[in-house]
Amino acid sequence: MADKSKMKCNVVKASDRAGKKKMVKACEGGKEKLIHFGAKGYGHNYSAAARKSFRARHKCSTAKSKLTARYWACKKLWAGRGGSTKSSPQSRQGKY
């Protein structure tokens, strides 16, 4: 488990929680909160279309509070342009 007292505020790093990609010690308005975000099984943003869908679905334009996982997922995982050239993990390809 991460030691929150030794972490810097608002600096994203790899998560130590199973199933999560990233964690951050979010600091805002005198409050501190350890937030784990990003589902590990999904790889990363594959395409502009996937990014656009995620941002619309999670209403990223209204995510203002640093104390929420939504804010950090929108800002760090789904904000970039271009997407990845990697293919989707085998566990996610058409197994429904």
C-alpha positions, 0 to 999 in steps of 0.5 A: 500500500502506498504511503500517502504522507510521502507522496507529492500532491497531484503527481500521477504514478503507477498504482499498487492496487490490483486492477488499477493503472494509476494512482495520485495523491489529489490535493485541493482546497486543504483536502488530500485523497488517494485516488486509484484510476484506470482499468488495467484490462483495457490497455490504453486509448486505442483511437480517436474514436475510443477517446471521443466516446470515453470523454463523452460518456464520462462528461470530461468537460465538466470534471473539475474536482481533483478529488475525483477519479473521473478528473484524473482519468480524463486528464491523464489517460484519455486527454492525449491525441493520436491514440495507440497503434497497439491492438486491443488485448486478446481478452477484449477482442470479440469475446461476448 
